[in-house]
Amino acid sequence: MPPARPRFQDLPLNKDDPPFSAWGLYGKNDTLGTLNLLTPEVVVEAAKEIRTGVRVGLDFPVNYLAHPTHNRKEFEHKIIWKQPRAVHDDEVNFNTQISSQWDGFAHYGYQKEMLWYNGKTQPQISGSEAKGAVGIDAWCAQGIVGRGILLDYYAWRLEQGKPYEVLSTHAITVEELKACAAAQGTELKEGDILFVRCGWAAVYERLSEEDKNAWCDMSPTKWAGVKTCVDTVRWLWETGFSAVAGDAGGFEQIPWPSNAEGLGKYHLHEILLGGWGMPIGEIFNLERLSEECAKQKRYSFFLASVPLNVPNGCASPPNIVAVF
């Protein structure tokens, strides 16, 4: 069993560590972070969510966007005919941040301190001392497997008669997420894998190709997401999620505020990835998931995800499926 989780007000665990961090909670060399909450008991309980056998994949195609944002490399796919035989190979080259992805702990750390999860340094991740200190490959031994829950914020807002500008920095508050969960009748449990649907893909799909390209060219790109503030951080910690994800490209509002409420210059990517070792999923395809949840009148499901087993990897397509 994982150790008892400290109170939020007791973070950081060590006074000299960055704000809100929980370094050492699972051991100084831990590589799983909050995924430690996915115990065998939690997974067995999650399996009870399988009742109809309906499966929903949550990966967008790797080349889903009109083109990558933030000047990232375009997706390349080459099919090679092994002539004269009836055989083909293929070669794939892409940046793991350009479509559906889990952000790993090596992706983002505390910016001011230049430290990653459990105090790892840049040389330990990408320099002379690199030995897979916090690589995403560590997740592959067991996968990300447990109970997933969808908070369909976009559908809830529309039902409330409160549409909003999705392709913006709209901030979703904790109180709204709690109200959404209550309206859905969704119970939140420790170890849950949280998905928040902002409606990004629903709106993006309606854009013309010209507008899609223009949106991808924005600098910075604007994404709706959970509010970057201490209330969000406290709720995520106290609820005990094992991982979080959304259909937008940041999970939190992007760009984040320069002086966030209760966080100052810090933001969720630093605290979740760098402080707790909590995976952040971005640009997940939640459209069909939303439809299936509404159809089955429940917003919880069994979830299985196995990232690419790339040693010392920073991020990966999720290779993910929800099972009802």
Phi and psi restraints in degrees (value plus and minus 20) as a CYANA .aco file:
   2 PRO   PHI     -88.3   -48.3
   2 PRO   PSI     137.2   177.2
   3 PRO   PHI     -85.6   -45.6
   3 PRO   PSI     138.6   178.6
   4 ALA   PHI     -79.5   -39.5
   4 ALA   PSI     117.5   157.5
   5 ARG   PHI    -103.8   -63.8
   5 ARG   PSI     112.2   152.2
   6 PRO   PHI     -89.0   -49.0
   6 PRO   PSI     144.4   184.4
   7 ARG   PHI     -87.5   -47.5
   7 ARG   PSI     131.8   171.8
   8 PHE   PHI     -78.9   -38.9
   8 PHE   PSI     -59.7   -19.7
   9 GLN   PHI     -88.5   -48.5
   9 GLN   PSI     -30.2     9.8
  10 ASP   PHI    -113.4   -73.4
  10 ASP   PSI     -16.6    23.4
  11 LEU   PHI    -107.4   -67.4
  11 LEU   PSI     124.3   164.3
  12 PRO   PHI     -91.4   -51.4
  12 PRO   PSI     137.7   177.7
  13 LEU   PHI     -85.9   -45.9
  13 LEU   PSI     -53.5   -13.5
  14 ASN   PHI    -139.8   -99.8
  14 ASN   PSI     110.3   150.3
  15 LYS   PHI     -79.9   -39.9
  15 LYS   PSI     -45.2    -5.2
  16 ASP   PHI    -110.5   -70.5
  16 ASP   PSI     -22.1    17.9
  17 ASP   PHI    -104.9   -64.9
  17 ASP   PSI     144.5   184.5
  18 PRO   PHI     -81.6   -41.6
  18 PRO   PSI     138.0   178.0
  19 PRO   PHI     -74.1   -34.1
  19 PRO   PSI     118.6   158.6
  20 PHE   PHI      48.0    88.0
  20 PHE   PSI     -14.2    25.8
  21 SER   PHI     -97.7   -57.7
  21 SER   PSI     137.6   177.6
  22 ALA   PHI    -148.3  -108.3
  22 ALA   PSI      21.4    61.4
  23 TRP   PHI     -83.0   -43.0
  23 TRP   PSI     114.4   154.4
  24 GLY   PHI      69.9   109.9
  24 GLY   PSI     -26.2    13.8
  25 LEU   PHI     -77.6   -37.6
  25 LEU   PSI     -60.8   -20.8
  26 TYR   PHI    -127.6   -87.6
  26 TYR   PSI      -3.5    36.5
  27 GLY   PHI      88.8   128.8
  27 GLY   PSI     127.3   167.3
  28 LYS   PHI     -87.1   -47.1
  28 LYS   PSI     -41.1    -1.1
  29 ASN   PHI    -128.2   -88.2
  29 ASN   PSI      -2.5    37.5
  30 ASP   PHI     -82.6   -42.6
  30 ASP   PSI     123.8   163.8
  31 THR   PHI    -144.6  -104.6
  31 THR   PSI     -12.0    28.0
  32 LEU   PHI    -131.1   -91.1
  32 LEU   PSI     -43.2    -3.2
  33 GLY   PHI      37.5    77.5
  33 GLY   PSI    -152.3  -112.3
  34 THR   PHI     -89.8   -49.8
  34 THR   PSI     -30.7     9.3
  35 LEU   PHI     -84.9   -44.9
  35 LEU   PSI     -35.6     4.4
  36 ASN   PHI     -81.3   -41.3
  36 ASN   PSI     -39.6     0.4
  37 LEU   PHI     -92.6   -52.6
  37 LEU   PSI     -34.9     5.1
  38 LEU   PHI    -104.9   -64.9
  38 LEU   PSI      49.3    89.3
  39 THR   PHI     -94.7   -54.7
  39 THR   PSI     143.4   183.4
  40 PRO   PHI     -73.6   -33.6
  40 PRO   PSI     -57.6   -17.6
  41 GLU   PHI     -85.3   -45.3
  41 GLU   PSI     -60.3   -20.3
  42 VAL   PHI     -85.4   -45.4
  42 VAL   PSI     -60.4   -20.4
  43 VAL   PHI     -88.9   -48.9
  43 VAL   PSI     -61.0   -21.0
  44 VAL   PHI     -80.6   -40.6
  44 VAL   PSI     -62.6   -22.6
  45 GLU   PHI     -84.8   -44.8
  45 GLU   PSI     -60.1   -20.1
  46 ALA   PHI     -83.0   -43.0
  46 ALA   PSI     -51.9   -11.9
  47 ALA   PHI     -81.9   -41.9
  47 ALA   PSI     -40.7    -0.7
  48 LYS   PHI     -87.7   -47.7
  48 LYS   PSI     -33.0     7.0
  49 GLU   PHI     -92.8   -52.8
  49 GLU   PSI     -35.7     4.3
  50 ILE   PHI    -102.3   -62.3
  50 ILE   PSI      88.0   128.0
  51 ARG   PHI    -148.0  -108.0
  51 ARG   PSI     -50.8   -10.8
  52 THR   PHI    -134.2   -94.2
  52 THR   PSI     -36.5     3.5
  53 GLY   PHI      60.1   100.1
  53 GLY   PSI     -16.5    23.5
  54 VAL   PHI     -91.6   -51.6
  54 VAL   PSI     111.3   151.3
  55 ARG   PHI    -135.5   -95.5
  55 ARG   PSI     119.9   159.9
  56 VAL   PHI    -152.0  -112.0
  56 VAL   PSI      96.3   136.3
  57 GLY   PHI     -98.0   -58.0
  57 GLY   PSI     124.5   164.5
  58 LEU   PHI    -135.7   -95.7
  58 LEU   PSI     -11.1    28.9
  59 ASP   PHI    -108.6   -68.6
  59 ASP   PSI     111.5   151.5
  60 PHE   PHI     -98.5   -58.5
  60 PHE   PSI     138.6   178.6
  61 PRO   PHI     -75.3   -35.3
  61 PRO   PSI     129.7   169.7
  62 VAL   PHI     -81.1   -41.1
  62 VAL   PSI     -48.2    -8.2
  63 ASN   PHI    -124.7   -84.7
  63 ASN   PSI      14.7    54.7
  64 TYR   PHI     -83.2   -43.2
  64 TYR   PSI     -65.4   -25.4
  65 LEU   PHI     -87.3   -47.3
  65 LEU   PSI     132.9   172.9
  66 ALA   PHI     -73.7   -33.7
  66 ALA   PSI     -60.9   -20.9
  67 HIS   PHI    -181.8  -141.8
  67 HIS   PSI     139.0   179.0
  68 PRO   PHI     -80.4   -40.4
  68 PRO   PSI     125.2   165.2
  69 THR   PHI    -104.4   -64.4
  69 THR   PSI     147.3   187.3
  70 HIS   PHI      37.5    77.5
  70 HIS   PSI      14.1    54.1
  71 ASN   PHI      37.7    77.7
  71 ASN   PSI      12.4    52.4
  72 ARG   PHI    -103.7   -63.7
  72 ARG   PSI     139.3   179.3
  73 LYS   PHI     -82.9   -42.9
  73 LYS   PSI     119.5   159.5
  74 GLU   PHI     -88.6   -48.6
  74 GLU   PSI     132.1   172.1
  75 PHE   PHI     -89.7   -49.7
  75 PHE   PSI     115.3   155.3
  76 GLU   PHI    -146.2  -106.2
  76 GLU   PSI     111.4   151.4
  77 HIS   PHI    -156.5  -116.5
  77 HIS   PSI     103.4   143.4
  78 LYS   PHI    -142.6  -102.6
  78 LYS   PSI     104.6   144.6
  79 ILE   PHI    -118.4   -78.4
  79 ILE   PSI     107.6   147.6
  80 ILE   PHI    -133.3   -93.3
  80 ILE   PSI      97.4   137.4
  81 TRP   PHI    -101.0   -61.0
  81 TRP   PSI     101.2   141.2
  82 LYS   PHI    -106.9   -66.9
  82 LYS   PSI      42.1    82.1
  83 GLN   PHI     -83.9   -43.9
  83 GLN   PSI     129.5   169.5
  84 PRO   PHI    -110.6   -70.6
  84 PRO   PSI     -10.0    30.0
  85 ARG   PHI     -97.6   -57.6
  85 ARG   PSI     143.2   183.2
  86 ALA   PHI    -105.9   -65.9
  86 ALA   PSI      47.8    87.8
  87 VAL   PHI    -162.3  -122.3
  87 VAL   PSI     118.2   158.2
  88 HIS   PHI    -149.4  -109.4
  88 HIS   PSI     122.0   162.0
  89 ASP   PHI    -131.4   -91.4
  89 ASP   PSI     147.1   187.1
  90 ASP   PHI    -158.9  -118.9
  90 ASP   PSI     134.7   174.7
  91 GLU   PHI    -142.3  -102.3
  91 GLU   PSI     114.3   154.3
  92 VAL   PHI    -145.5  -105.5
  92 VAL   PSI     115.3   155.3
  93 ASN   PHI    -157.2  -117.2
  93 ASN   PSI      98.1   138.1
  94 PHE   PHI    -179.4  -139.4
  94 PHE   PSI     139.8   179.8
  95 ASN   PHI    -106.4   -66.4
  95 ASN   PSI     110.5   150.5
  96 THR   PHI     -90.6   -50.6
  96 THR   PSI     -22.1    17.9
  97 GLN   PHI    -118.5   -78.5
  97 GLN   PSI     -14.3    25.7
  98 ILE   PHI    -113.1   -73.1
  98 ILE   PSI     -25.8    14.2
  99 SER   PHI    -172.5  -132.5
  99 SER   PSI    -172.7  -132.7
 100 SER   PHI     -71.9   -31.9
 100 SER   PSI     113.5   153.5
 101 GLN   PHI    -178.7  -138.7
 101 GLN   PSI     127.5   167.5
 102 TRP   PHI    -115.1   -75.1
 102 TRP   PSI     107.0   147.0
 103 ASP   PHI     -97.8   -57.8
 103 ASP   PSI     104.0   144.0
 104 GLY   PHI    -107.8   -67.8
 104 GLY   PSI     154.7   194.7
 105 PHE   PHI     -90.7   -50.7
 105 PHE   PSI     -41.4    -1.4
 106 ALA   PHI     -99.3   -59.3
 106 ALA   PSI     -34.3     5.7
 107 HIS   PHI     -89.3   -49.3
 107 HIS   PSI     -65.1   -25.1
 108 TYR   PHI    -163.5  -123.5
 108 TYR   PSI     112.0   152.0
 109 GLY   PHI    -146.4  -106.4
 109 GLY   PSI    -190.1  -150.1
 110 TYR   PHI     -91.4   -51.4
 110 TYR   PSI     100.1   140.1
 111 GLN   PHI     -90.8   -50.8
 111 GLN   PSI     -66.5   -26.5
 112 LYS   PHI     -84.5   -44.5
 112 LYS   PSI     -62.5   -22.5
 113 GLU   PHI    -103.6   -63.6
 113 GLU   PSI     -37.5     2.5
 114 MET   PHI      35.1    75.1
 114 MET   PSI      26.2    66.2
 115 LEU   PHI    -150.1  -110.1
 115 LEU   PSI     122.3   162.3
 116 TRP   PHI    -124.7   -84.7
 116 TRP   PSI    -193.9  -153.9
 117 TYR   PHI     -69.9   -29.9
 117 TYR   PSI     115.6   155.6
 118 ASN   PHI      39.0    79.0
 118 ASN   PSI       6.8    46.8
 119 GLY   PHI      59.5    99.5
 119 GLY   PSI      -4.0    36.0
 120 LYS   PHI     -89.5   -49.5
 120 LYS   PSI     129.3   169.3
 121 THR   PHI    -128.7   -88.7
 121 THR   PSI     146.9   186.9
 122 GLN   PHI     -77.8   -37.8
 122 GLN   PSI     -64.9   -24.9
 123 PRO   PHI     -79.6   -39.6
 123 PRO   PSI     -49.4    -9.4
 124 GLN   PHI     -95.1   -55.1
 124 GLN   PSI     -37.7     2.3
 125 ILE   PHI    -124.7   -84.7
 125 ILE   PSI     -64.3   -24.3
 126 SER   PHI    -153.4  -113.4
 126 SER   PSI     -10.3    29.7
 127 GLY   PHI    -136.5   -96.5
 127 GLY   PSI    -170.9  -130.9
 128 SER   PHI     -86.0   -46.0
 128 SER   PSI     -41.3    -1.3
 129 GLU   PHI    -123.4   -83.4
 129 GLU   PSI      -7.8    32.2
 130 ALA   PHI     -83.8   -43.8
 130 ALA   PSI      99.2   139.2
 131 LYS   PHI    -160.5  -120.5
 131 LYS   PSI      10.7    50.7
 132 GLY   PHI      52.2    92.2
 132 GLY   PSI      20.4    60.4
 133 ALA   PHI     -77.4   -37.4
 133 ALA   PSI     -62.7   -22.7
 134 VAL   PHI    -159.0  -119.0
 134 VAL   PSI      16.9    56.9
 135 GLY   PHI     -87.9   -47.9
 135 GLY   PSI     129.9   169.9
 136 ILE   PHI     -87.9   -47.9
 136 ILE   PSI     -36.3     3.7
 137 ASP   PHI     -82.7   -42.7
 137 ASP   PSI     -42.9    -2.9
 138 ALA   PHI     -83.1   -43.1
 138 ALA   PSI     -44.8    -4.8
 139 TRP   PHI     -95.5   -55.5
 139 TRP   PSI     -39.1     0.9
 140 CYS   PHI     -93.9   -53.9
 140 CYS   PSI     -42.0    -2.0
 141 ALA   PHI     -80.2   -40.2
 141 ALA   PSI     -54.3   -14.3
 142 GLN   PHI    -143.9  -103.9
 142 GLN   PSI     -33.9     6.1
 143 GLY   PHI      54.5    94.5
 143 GLY   PSI     155.6   195.6
 144 ILE   PHI    -123.0   -83.0
 144 ILE   PSI      79.7   119.7
 145 VAL   PHI    -152.9  -112.9
 145 VAL   PSI     104.9   144.9
 146 GLY   PHI     155.5   195.5
 146 GLY   PSI    -175.0  -135.0
 147 ARG   PHI    -112.4   -72.4
 147 ARG   PSI     101.4   141.4
 148 GLY   PHI    -118.1   -78.1
 148 GLY   PSI     126.8   166.8
 149 ILE   PHI    -151.4  -111.4
 149 ILE   PSI     121.7   161.7
 150 LEU   PHI    -129.1   -89.1
 150 LEU   PSI     104.2   144.2
 151 LEU   PHI    -119.9   -79.9
 151 LEU   PSI      82.4   122.4
 152 ASP   PHI    -105.1   -65.1
 152 ASP   PSI      53.7    93.7
 153 TYR   PHI     -79.3   -39.3
 153 TYR   PSI     -61.0   -21.0
 154 TYR   PHI     -81.9   -41.9
 154 TYR   PSI     -68.6   -28.6
 155 ALA   PHI     -84.1   -44.1
 155 ALA   PSI     -60.0   -20.0
 156 TRP   PHI     -82.8   -42.8
 156 TRP   PSI     -63.3   -23.3
 157 ARG   PHI     -82.3   -42.3
 157 ARG   PSI     -62.3   -22.3
 158 LEU   PHI     -85.1   -45.1
 158 LEU   PSI     -59.3   -19.3
 159 GLU   PHI     -84.3   -44.3
 159 GLU   PSI     -50.0   -10.0
 160 GLN   PHI     -99.6   -59.6
 160 GLN   PSI     -24.7    15.3
 161 GLY   PHI      50.3    90.3
 161 GLY   PSI      11.2    51.2
 162 LYS   PHI    -147.7  -107.7
 162 LYS   PSI      47.1    87.1
 163 PRO   PHI     -84.2   -44.2
 163 PRO   PSI     139.8   179.8
 164 TYR   PHI    -165.4  -125.4
 164 TYR   PSI     146.4   186.4
 165 GLU   PHI     -96.7   -56.7
 165 GLU   PSI      85.0   125.0
 166 VAL   PHI     -91.9   -51.9
 166 VAL   PSI     -62.5   -22.5
 167 LEU   PHI    -103.2   -63.2
 167 LEU   PSI      43.5    83.5
 168 SER   PHI    -171.5  -131.5
 168 SER   PSI    -195.0  -155.0
 169 THR   PHI    -112.0   -72.0
 169 THR   PSI       7.0    47.0
 170 HIS   PHI     -68.7   -28.7
 170 HIS   PSI     110.5   150.5
 171 ALA   PHI    -125.5   -85.5
 171 ALA   PSI     107.0   147.0
 172 ILE   PHI    -115.5   -75.5
 172 ILE   PSI     102.0   142.0
 173 THR   PHI    -105.6   -65.6
 173 THR   PSI     141.9   181.9
 174 VAL   PHI     -81.7   -41.7
 174 VAL   PSI     -60.8   -20.8
 175 GLU   PHI     -81.2   -41.2
 175 GLU   PSI     -57.3   -17.3
 176 GLU   PHI     -87.6   -47.6
 176 GLU   PSI     -60.7   -20.7
 177 LEU   PHI     -84.5   -44.5
 177 LEU   PSI     -59.6   -19.6
 178 LYS   PHI     -85.5   -45.5
 178 LYS   PSI     -60.8   -20.8
 179 ALA   PHI     -86.1   -46.1
 179 ALA   PSI     -58.6   -18.6
 180 CYS   PHI     -82.4   -42.4
 180 CYS   PSI     -66.3   -26.3
 181 ALA   PHI     -81.0   -41.0
 181 ALA   PSI     -61.7   -21.7
 182 ALA   PHI     -84.6   -44.6
 182 ALA   PSI     -62.6   -22.6
 183 ALA   PHI     -83.3   -43.3
 183 ALA   PSI     -54.2   -14.2
 184 GLN   PHI    -101.1   -61.1
 184 GLN   PSI     -36.3     3.7
 185 GLY   PHI      53.2    93.2
 185 GLY   PSI      12.7    52.7
 186 THR   PHI    -118.3   -78.3
 186 THR   PSI      99.8   139.8
 187 GLU   PHI    -105.5   -65.5
 187 GLU   PSI     116.6   156.6
 188 LEU   PHI    -120.4   -80.4
 188 LEU   PSI     110.7   150.7
 189 LYS   PHI    -144.1  -104.1
 189 LYS   PSI     132.3   172.3
 190 GLU   PHI     -80.8   -40.8
 190 GLU   PSI     115.2   155.2
 191 GLY   PHI      74.2   114.2
 191 GLY   PSI     -29.0    11.0
 192 ASP   PHI     -80.1   -40.1
 192 ASP   PSI     129.9   169.9
 193 ILE   PHI    -123.1   -83.1
 193 ILE   PSI      93.3   133.3
 194 LEU   PHI    -110.8   -70.8
 194 LEU   PSI     112.7   152.7
 195 PHE   PHI    -142.2  -102.2
 195 PHE   PSI     111.3   151.3
 196 VAL   PHI    -137.9   -97.9
 196 VAL   PSI     100.7   140.7
 197 ARG   PHI    -117.2   -77.2
 197 ARG   PSI      93.9   133.9
 198 CYS   PHI    -108.1   -68.1
 198 CYS   PSI     -38.1     1.9
 199 GLY   PHI      72.9   112.9
 199 GLY   PSI      -8.2    31.8
 200 TRP   PHI     -77.3   -37.3
 200 TRP   PSI     -70.0   -30.0
 201 ALA   PHI     -85.2   -45.2
 201 ALA   PSI     -57.3   -17.3
 202 ALA   PHI     -79.4   -39.4
 202 ALA   PSI     -59.9   -19.9
 203 VAL   PHI     -99.1   -59.1
 203 VAL   PSI     -62.9   -22.9
 204 TYR   PHI     -78.2   -38.2
 204 TYR   PSI     -59.7   -19.7
 205 GLU   PHI     -82.7   -42.7
 205 GLU   PSI     -46.4    -6.4
 206 ARG   PHI    -104.3   -64.3
 206 ARG   PSI     -28.3    11.7
 207 LEU   PHI     -94.4   -54.4
 207 LEU   PSI     131.8   171.8
 208 SER   PHI     -91.1   -51.1
 208 SER   PSI     143.9   183.9
 209 GLU   PHI     -80.3   -40.3
 209 GLU   PSI     -57.0   -17.0
 210 GLU   PHI     -82.6   -42.6
 210 GLU   PSI     -63.8   -23.8
 211 ASP   PHI     -91.0   -51.0
 211 ASP   PSI     -53.4   -13.4
 212 LYS   PHI     -82.2   -42.2
 212 LYS   PSI     -64.7   -24.7
 213 ASN   PHI     -84.8   -44.8
 213 ASN   PSI     -60.2   -20.2
 214 ALA   PHI     -84.0   -44.0
 214 ALA   PSI     -59.9   -19.9
 215 TRP   PHI     -85.5   -45.5
 215 TRP   PSI     -62.2   -22.2
 216 CYS   PHI     -85.2   -45.2
 216 CYS   PSI     -45.1    -5.1
 217 ASP   PHI    -101.2   -61.2
 217 ASP   PSI     -32.9     7.1
 218 MET   PHI     -78.5   -38.5
 218 MET   PSI     121.5   161.5
 219 SER   PHI    -157.3  -117.3
 219 SER   PSI      88.8   128.8
 220 PRO   PHI     -99.6   -59.6
 220 PRO   PSI     135.8   175.8
 221 THR   PHI     -85.5   -45.5
 221 THR   PSI     124.2   164.2
 222 LYS   PHI    -124.3   -84.3
 222 LYS   PSI     106.7   146.7
 223 TRP   PHI    -150.1  -110.1
 223 TRP   PSI     113.1   153.1
 224 ALA   PHI     -90.4   -50.4
 224 ALA   PSI     136.4   176.4
 225 GLY   PHI    -199.9  -159.9
 225 GLY   PSI    -199.7  -159.7
 226 VAL   PHI     -84.7   -44.7
 226 VAL   PSI     128.0   168.0
 227 LYS   PHI     -86.1   -46.1
 227 LYS   PSI     113.2   153.2
 228 THR   PHI    -100.7   -60.7
 228 THR   PSI      75.3   115.3
 229 CYS   PHI    -182.9  -142.9
 229 CYS   PSI     148.3   188.3
 230 VAL   PHI     -87.7   -47.7
 230 VAL   PSI     -49.7    -9.7
 231 ASP   PHI     -82.4   -42.4
 231 ASP   PSI     -60.2   -20.2
 232 THR   PHI     -84.7   -44.7
 232 THR   PSI     -66.6   -26.6
 233 VAL   PHI     -79.9   -39.9
 233 VAL   PSI     -64.8   -24.8
 234 ARG   PHI     -81.9   -41.9
 234 ARG   PSI     -65.6   -25.6
 235 TRP   PHI     -83.0   -43.0
 235 TRP   PSI     -63.3   -23.3
 236 LEU   PHI     -82.1   -42.1
 236 LEU   PSI     -61.3   -21.3
 237 TRP   PHI     -89.8   -49.8
 237 TRP   PSI     -68.9   -28.9
 238 GLU   PHI     -89.3   -49.3
 238 GLU   PSI     -49.6    -9.6
 239 THR   PHI     -93.1   -53.1
 239 THR   PSI     -51.6   -11.6
 240 GLY   PHI      63.6   103.6
 240 GLY   PSI      18.3    58.3
 241 PHE   PHI     -86.2   -46.2
 241 PHE   PSI     126.7   166.7
 242 SER   PHI    -108.8   -68.8
 242 SER   PSI     -45.0    -5.0
 243 ALA   PHI    -181.9  -141.9
 243 ALA   PSI     139.2   179.2
 244 VAL   PHI    -154.3  -114.3
 244 VAL   PSI     132.8   172.8
 245 ALA   PHI    -179.5  -139.5
 245 ALA   PSI     145.0   185.0
 246 GLY   PHI    -175.7  -135.7
 246 GLY   PSI     154.1   194.1
 247 ASP   PHI    -104.0   -64.0
 247 ASP   PSI     -38.4     1.6
 248 ALA   PHI    -104.9   -64.9
 248 ALA   PSI     154.4   194.4
 249 GLY   PHI    -111.7   -71.7
 249 GLY   PSI      -2.6    37.4
 250 GLY   PHI    -166.2  -126.2
 250 GLY   PSI     -32.9     7.1
 251 PHE   PHI      45.5    85.5
 251 PHE   PSI     -72.1   -32.1
 252 GLU   PHI    -110.2   -70.2
 252 GLU   PSI     144.8   184.8
 253 GLN   PHI     -79.3   -39.3
 253 GLN   PSI     117.1   157.1
 254 ILE   PHI    -149.2  -109.2
 254 ILE   PSI     112.0   152.0
 255 PRO   PHI     -90.4   -50.4
 255 PRO   PSI     129.0   169.0
 256 TRP   PHI     -96.8   -56.8
 256 TRP   PSI     136.7   176.7
 257 PRO   PHI     -85.2   -45.2
 257 PRO   PSI     130.3   170.3
 258 SER   PHI     -94.0   -54.0
 258 SER   PSI     -39.7     0.3
 259 ASN   PHI    -160.3  -120.3
 259 ASN   PSI      61.5   101.5
 260 ALA   PHI     -92.1   -52.1
 260 ALA   PSI     127.1   167.1
 261 GLU   PHI     -79.2   -39.2
 261 GLU   PSI      96.9   136.9
 262 GLY   PHI      56.7    96.7
 262 GLY   PSI     -24.5    15.5
 263 LEU   PHI    -136.0   -96.0
 263 LEU   PSI     -37.4     2.6
 264 GLY   PHI      45.2    85.2
 264 GLY   PSI    -145.1  -105.1
 265 LYS   PHI    -102.8   -62.8
 265 LYS   PSI     -27.0    13.0
 266 TYR   PHI    -104.5   -64.5
 266 TYR   PSI     138.9   178.9
 267 HIS   PHI    -162.9  -122.9
 267 HIS   PSI     157.2   197.2
 268 LEU   PHI     -83.9   -43.9
 268 LEU   PSI     -58.5   -18.5
 269 HIS   PHI     -77.9   -37.9
 269 HIS   PSI     -61.9   -21.9
 270 GLU   PHI     -84.1   -44.1
 270 GLU   PSI     -66.6   -26.6
 271 ILE   PHI     -94.8   -54.8
 271 ILE   PSI     -65.9   -25.9
 272 LEU   PHI     -89.7   -49.7
 272 LEU   PSI     -73.7   -33.7
 273 LEU   PHI     -94.2   -54.2
 273 LEU   PSI     -71.7   -31.7
 274 GLY   PHI     -99.6   -59.6
 274 GLY   PSI     -52.9   -12.9
 275 GLY   PHI    -111.7   -71.7
 275 GLY   PSI     -60.0   -20.0
 276 TRP   PHI    -131.0   -91.0
 276 TRP   PSI     -39.2     0.8
 277 GLY   PHI      50.5    90.5
 277 GLY   PSI      27.6    67.6
 278 MET   PHI    -126.4   -86.4
 278 MET   PSI      94.9   134.9
 279 PRO   PHI     -78.9   -38.9
 279 PRO   PSI     121.0   161.0
 280 ILE   PHI    -136.7   -96.7
 280 ILE   PSI     102.7   142.7
 281 GLY   PHI    -119.6   -79.6
 281 GLY   PSI     117.9   157.9
 282 GLU   PHI    -152.9  -112.9
 282 GLU   PSI     129.8   169.8
 283 ILE   PHI      35.6    75.6
 283 ILE   PSI      22.8    62.8
 284 PHE   PHI    -101.7   -61.7
 284 PHE   PSI     126.4   166.4
 285 ASN   PHI    -104.3   -64.3
 285 ASN   PSI      79.8   119.8
 286 LEU   PHI    -126.1   -86.1
 286 LEU   PSI     -11.0    29.0
 287 GLU   PHI     -88.4   -48.4
 287 GLU   PSI     -75.0   -35.0
 288 ARG   PHI     -88.6   -48.6
 288 ARG   PSI     -51.9   -11.9
 289 LEU   PHI     -80.5   -40.5
 289 LEU   PSI     -63.2   -23.2
 290 SER   PHI     -79.3   -39.3
 290 SER   PSI     -64.7   -24.7
 291 GLU   PHI     -83.5   -43.5
 291 GLU   PSI     -63.2   -23.2
 292 GLU   PHI     -89.1   -49.1
 292 GLU   PSI     -58.7   -18.7
 293 CYS   PHI     -81.7   -41.7
 293 CYS   PSI     -64.3   -24.3
 294 ALA   PHI     -83.9   -43.9
 294 ALA   PSI     -60.4   -20.4
 295 LYS   PHI     -83.9   -43.9
 295 LYS   PSI     -63.6   -23.6
 296 GLN   PHI    -107.6   -67.6
 296 GLN   PSI     -24.6    15.4
 297 LYS   PHI      37.2    77.2
 297 LYS   PSI      17.5    57.5
 298 ARG   PHI    -172.8  -132.8
 298 ARG   PSI     127.3   167.3
 299 TYR   PHI    -138.6   -98.6
 299 TYR   PSI       5.7    45.7
 300 SER   PHI    -144.9  -104.9
 300 SER   PSI     133.4   173.4
 301 PHE   PHI    -184.6  -144.6
 301 PHE   PSI     144.0   184.0
 302 PHE   PHI    -101.5   -61.5
 302 PHE   PSI     121.8   161.8
 303 LEU   PHI    -153.5  -113.5
 303 LEU   PSI     118.1   158.1
 304 ALA   PHI    -158.0  -118.0
 304 ALA   PSI     111.8   151.8
 305 SER   PHI    -164.3  -124.3
 305 SER   PSI     112.1   152.1
 306 VAL   PHI    -149.5  -109.5
 306 VAL   PSI      85.1   125.1
 307 PRO   PHI     -84.2   -44.2
 307 PRO   PSI     149.9   189.9
 308 LEU   PHI     -83.4   -43.4
 308 LEU   PSI     116.3   156.3
 309 ASN   PHI    -107.0   -67.0
 309 ASN   PSI      48.9    88.9
 310 VAL   PHI    -120.4   -80.4
 310 VAL   PSI      93.0   133.0
 311 PRO   PHI     -73.7   -33.7
 311 PRO   PSI     109.0   149.0
 312 ASN   PHI      45.7    85.7
 312 ASN   PSI       1.6    41.6
 313 GLY   PHI     -84.5   -44.5
 313 GLY   PSI     128.6   168.6
 314 CYS   PHI    -115.6   -75.6
 314 CYS   PSI     -47.5    -7.5
 315 ALA   PHI    -181.4  -141.4
 315 ALA   PSI     151.2   191.2
 316 SER   PHI    -183.1  -143.1
 316 SER   PSI     127.7   167.7
 317 PRO   PHI     -74.3   -34.3
 317 PRO   PSI     125.0   165.0
 318 PRO   PHI     -96.9   -56.9
 318 PRO   PSI     -45.7    -5.7
 319 ASN   PHI      28.4    68.4
 319 ASN   PSI      45.4    85.4
 320 ILE   PHI    -147.3  -107.3
 320 ILE   PSI     124.6   164.6
 321 VAL   PHI    -162.2  -122.2
 321 VAL   PSI     118.1   158.1
 322 ALA   PHI    -120.2   -80.2
 322 ALA   PSI     118.5   158.5
 323 VAL   PHI    -144.6  -104.6
 323 VAL   PSI     107.1   147.1
